[in-house]
Amino acid sequence: MNVDARVESLKQIHHDLEEAIKEENQRPMPDSAVLSDLKRQKLRIKDEIAQLDAEH
């Protein structure tokens, strides 16, 4: 997989995580542990995208 394809894949994952966070926040009693995990994953993906962009 080339760098551009990897970045696009990561952007899609990042978007999916954002949607999952929104869905969890709309629940009557959002699970803070789930939210924390989703946000941690989203940040890791964002960092990886930034790193690939910087190298590219």
One Martini backbone bead per residue (centre of mass of N, CA, C, O) as a GRO file, in nm:
protein
   56
    1MET     BB    1   0.095   0.037   0.025
    2ASN     BB    2   0.071   0.348  -0.020
    3VAL     BB    3   0.069   0.647   0.133
    4ASP     BB    4  -0.198   0.762   0.023
    5ALA     BB    5  -0.371   0.513   0.089
    6ARG     BB    6  -0.313   0.513   0.392
    7VAL     BB    7  -0.425   0.792   0.455
    8GLU     BB    8  -0.713   0.737   0.356
    9SER     BB    9  -0.767   0.507   0.550
   10LEU     BB   10  -0.722   0.673   0.810
   11LYS     BB   11  -0.942   0.884   0.755
   12GLN     BB   12  -1.175   0.683   0.769
   13ILE     BB   13  -1.126   0.587   1.055
   14HIS     BB   14  -1.149   0.865   1.185
   15HIS     BB   15  -1.441   0.910   1.099
   16ASP     BB   16  -1.562   0.659   1.237
   17LEU     BB   17  -1.481   0.746   1.524
   18GLU     BB   18  -1.642   1.008   1.529
   19GLU     BB   19  -1.916   0.867   1.500
   20ALA     BB   20  -1.894   0.690   1.755
   21ILE     BB   21  -1.878   0.927   1.950
   22LYS     BB   22  -2.148   1.055   1.882
   23GLU     BB   23  -2.322   0.809   1.951
   24GLU     BB   24  -2.236   0.783   2.247
   25ASN     BB   25  -2.326   1.079   2.330
   26GLN     BB   26  -2.645   1.011   2.257
   27ARG     BB   27  -2.673   0.855   2.484
   28PRO     BB   28  -2.814   0.855   2.789
   29MET     BB   29  -2.539   0.679   2.898
   30PRO     BB   30  -2.241   0.736   2.857
   31ASP     BB   31  -1.937   0.571   2.817
   32SER     BB   32  -1.636   0.673   2.932
   33ALA     BB   33  -1.453   0.437   2.843
   34VAL     BB   34  -1.533   0.434   2.547
   35LEU     BB   35  -1.465   0.727   2.484
   36SER     BB   36  -1.170   0.714   2.560
   37ASP     BB   37  -1.090   0.497   2.355
   38LEU     BB   38  -1.182   0.642   2.097
   39LYS     BB   39  -1.006   0.897   2.137
   40ARG     BB   40  -0.736   0.748   2.140
   41GLN     BB   41  -0.758   0.630   1.857
   42LYS     BB   42  -0.794   0.897   1.706
   43LEU     BB   43  -0.522   1.021   1.790
   44ARG     BB   44  -0.342   0.801   1.670
   45ILE     BB   45  -0.434   0.846   1.379
   46LYS     BB   46  -0.361   1.143   1.357
   47ASP     BB   47  -0.057   1.102   1.409
   48GLU     BB   48  -0.007   0.914   1.166
   49ILE     BB   49  -0.092   1.111   0.949
   50ALA     BB   50   0.115   1.332   1.019
   51GLN     BB   51   0.365   1.157   0.975
   52LEU     BB   52   0.313   1.085   0.678
   53ASP     BB   53   0.300   1.378   0.575
   54ALA     BB   54   0.592   1.454   0.666
   55GLU     BB   55   0.735   1.225   0.489
   56HIS     BB   56   0.586   1.303   0.199
   0.00000   0.00000   0.00000
